[in-house]
Amino acid sequence: MTSPIYLIDTTLRDGEQAPGVVFNLKEKLRIAELLDKALIPEIELGTPAMGKQEISDMKTIASEGFKFKTLAWCRATKSDIDGAVKSGTNGINLSFPVSDIHQIAMSKDHKWVIKTLYEMYHYASSKFEYVAIGAQDASRADFLFLSDFIGEALLLGASRVRIADTVGILNPITTSRLFQKISTYYPKGVFEFHGHNDLGMATANTLVALSSGASSASLTVNGLGERAGNAALEEVVMALELSCGVKHNINTSVFGELSQIVSQFSGYSLPANKPVTGDKVLCHESGIHTSSLINNRLTYQIINAAQIGVNEKEFIFGKHSGKTALISFLNNHNIQLSSECVENLITKIKSKATLLKRGFTGEEVLTFLDKAVL
């Protein structure tokens, strides 16, 4: 796996394609501001074919002076390319259907794809210095045709080729095989992986792609996107750092705020146990765990809260709590109890947690104190 990895965020394009999601311009600018603060090097701003308002929004963001490179996502048509020119982006991503199932649905064929690739690449390159080519539904394409398509794109001078797992059908094994084959055929090609999460493997597939020949990946905040979404930016970055030991240039301290903002603006709430930025992923209740966590947080937690810009969570007290964590909590509040009183309090907590089917915060535990020890 090469380092640093080049990451492209497509929250404002593919993320907004999630059913029912609409970002207004103010929200787009706030998301873009945080992505810029996170040092994301490239952002896909939108789809010009959506109309004048989309183009206007894209132009506003592109002219805001952010440090990231901007791209427009386009179909292989002159009108889309012209719209991208109006949007003021630095480059363009031209997408082509490369699987038979997509081509048939669009009344196209292999011959049309190659012919149009030549025509539209030349047209786009006359207007943009940076032209990326997208292989839509590459994961279900006939490999011989996919290989020919990639070869033609690279021969024309494509800046990058996107290999899209459009319906999330790949798994880590097939992802590795695909990129190893592509890299064998085109060792000097610049390849991007675009993974969807229909089967829950987008993050894993992205990491494998990046270790098997891809040098870049497109991601969305919170994995927002069509159907089950895309590979999540914050998950891929933290996995690169903590699981793969790969250096990156991303400012991860923005992730906590960025994740919450995108959740708020999209209307898609975050599962409490969502990896990296879920509300409960840095919380602990089990007495077996908390007794060790008191001495060393790393025993049962690999993400330091400060890494993603949030505060460490206090322990949750409930059915699975132990006395060690409770005594430590009480000591931190200058409360000294006898062993009998501690036993009464932990019994009270467990009983109430079982009855109400939930855990309690430290503040709630303090309200139990008098009744528990009297």
SULZI-V170712 format. One record per backbone hydrogen bond with DSSP energy under -0.5 kcal/mol. CO is the residue of the C=O (numbers start at 1). NH is the residue of the N-H. E is the energy in kcal/mol with one decimal. If there is no record, write none. Layout:
BEGIN
{{CO,NH,E} {CO,NH,E}}
END
This chain:
BEGIN
{{5,7,-0.6} {6,217,-1.6} {7,42,-0.9} {8,219,-2.7} {9,44,-2.8} {10,13,-0.8} {10,14,-1.1} {10,15,-2.3} {11,16,-0.9} {13,17,-0.6} {14,17,-0.6} {15,18,-1.6} {18,21,-2.2} {24,28,-2.6} {25,29,-2.5} {26,30,-1.8} {27,31,-2.5} {28,32,-2.8} {29,33,-2.4} {30,34,-2.0} {31,35,-2.4} {32,36,-2.3} {33,37,-2.1} {34,38,-1.9} {35,40,-2.3} {36,39,-1.3} {38,251,-2.5} {41,69,-3.1} {42,9,-2.6} {43,45,-0.8} {43,71,-2.2} {46,48,-0.5} {46,73,-2.6} {47,50,-2.4} {48,51,-2.1} {51,55,-2.2} {52,56,-2.6} {53,57,-2.6} {54,58,-2.7} {55,59,-2.4} {56,60,-2.2} {57,61,-2.3} {58,62,-2.8} {59,63,-1.6} {61,64,-1.5} {69,43,-2.8} {70,90,-0.8} {70,91,-1.8} {71,45,-2.5} {71,46,-0.6} {72,74,-0.5} {72,93,-3.0} {74,95,-2.7} {75,77,-2.2} {77,81,-1.9} {78,82,-2.8} {79,83,-1.9} {80,84,-2.1} {81,85,-2.0} {82,86,-1.8} {83,87,-1.3} {84,88,-0.8} {84,89,-1.0} {85,88,-1.0} {90,130,-0.7} {91,72,-1.2} {92,94,-0.6} {92,132,-3.0} {93,74,-3.0} {93,95,-0.6} {94,134,-3.9} {95,76,-0.6} {96,98,-0.6} {96,136,-2.5} {99,103,-2.4} {100,104,-2.9} {101,105,-1.5} {102,106,-1.7} {103,108,-3.5} {104,107,-1.3} {109,113,-2.1} {110,114,-2.2} {111,115,-2.3} {112,116,-2.9} {113,117,-2.3} {114,118,-1.8} {115,119,-2.0} {116,120,-3.2} {117,121,-2.2} {118,122,-2.0} {119,123,-1.9} {120,124,-2.9} {121,125,-3.1} {122,126,-0.8} {124,127,-1.7} {124,128,-2.1} {129,131,-0.7} {130,92,-1.8} {130,132,-0.5} {131,159,-2.5} {131,160,-0.6} {132,94,-2.8} {133,162,-3.1} {134,96,-2.4} {134,136,-1.0} {135,138,-1.2} {135,164,-1.7} {136,98,-2.2} {136,99,-0.7} {137,140,-1.5} {138,141,-1.3} {142,146,-2.7} {143,147,-3.1} {144,148,-2.0} {145,149,-2.9} {146,150,-2.7} {147,151,-2.6} {148,152,-2.4} {149,153,-2.4} {150,154,-2.7} {151,155,-2.3} {152,156,-2.1} {153,157,-1.0} {153,158,-2.4} {160,133,-2.8} {161,163,-0.5} {161,192,-2.6} {162,135,-3.1} {162,164,-0.8} {163,165,-0.5} {163,194,-2.2} {164,138,-1.0} {164,139,-1.4} {164,166,-1.2} {165,168,-1.5} {165,196,-1.0} {171,175,-2.8} {172,176,-2.0} {173,177,-2.2} {174,178,-2.3} {175,179,-2.3} {176,180,-2.2} {177,181,-2.1} {178,182,-2.5} {179,183,-2.5} {180,184,-1.8} {181,185,-2.1} {182,186,-2.7} {186,189,-1.6} {189,191,-0.7} {190,161,-2.5} {191,215,-2.4} {191,216,-1.4} {192,163,-3.3} {193,195,-0.5} {193,218,-2.2} {194,165,-3.0} {195,231,-1.4} {197,200,-1.9} {201,205,-3.2} {202,206,-2.2} {203,207,-2.2} {204,208,-2.2} {205,209,-2.8} {206,210,-2.3} {207,211,-0.8} {208,211,-0.7} {209,212,-1.2} {209,214,-2.6} {210,2,-0.5} {215,6,-1.9} {216,193,-2.0} {217,8,-2.9} {218,195,-0.6} {219,10,-3.3} {220,223,-1.7} {220,233,-2.5} {221,224,-1.8} {223,230,-1.3} {226,229,-3.0} {229,197,-2.9} {231,220,-2.1} {232,236,-2.6} {233,237,-2.5} {234,238,-1.9} {235,239,-2.2} {236,240,-2.6} {237,241,-2.0} {238,242,-3.1} {239,243,-1.8} {239,244,-2.0} {240,246,-3.1} {247,5,-0.6} {250,252,-1.3} {251,254,-1.3} {252,255,-1.8} {254,258,-2.8} {255,259,-2.8} {256,260,-1.7} {257,261,-2.6} {258,262,-2.4} {259,263,-1.9} {260,264,-2.6} {261,265,-2.9} {262,266,-2.2} {263,267,-1.6} {263,268,-0.6} {267,269,-0.8} {271,274,-2.0} {272,280,-2.6} {272,281,-0.5} {274,278,-2.2} {275,277,-2.1} {278,281,-1.1} {280,283,-1.6} {282,313,-0.5} {284,316,-2.9} {286,290,-3.1} {287,291,-1.8} {289,292,-1.0} {289,293,-2.6} {290,294,-1.9} {292,295,-0.8} {292,296,-2.2} {296,299,-1.9} {297,300,-0.9} {302,304,-0.6} {304,307,-1.8} {304,308,-0.7} {305,308,-1.2} {305,310,-2.2} {306,309,-1.1} {308,256,-2.5} {316,318,-0.5} {317,360,-2.9} {318,321,-1.6} {320,287,-3.1} {322,326,-1.3} {323,327,-3.1} {324,328,-2.3} {325,329,-2.4} {326,330,-2.6} {327,331,-2.7} {328,332,-2.0} {329,333,-0.7} {330,333,-0.9} {330,335,-2.7} {331,334,-2.0} {334,336,-0.6} {335,337,-0.5} {338,342,-2.5} {339,343,-2.2} {340,344,-2.2} {341,345,-2.4} {342,346,-2.7} {343,347,-1.9} {344,348,-2.1} {345,349,-2.5} {346,350,-2.4} {347,351,-2.4} {348,352,-2.6} {349,353,-2.6} {350,354,-2.1} {351,355,-2.0} {352,356,-2.7} {353,357,-1.4} {353,358,-1.3} {360,317,-2.9} {361,365,-2.0} {362,366,-1.9} {363,367,-1.0} {364,368,-0.8} {365,368,-1.0} {365,369,-0.7} {366,369,-0.6} {368,372,-2.3} {369,373,-1.9} {370,374,-1.4}}
END
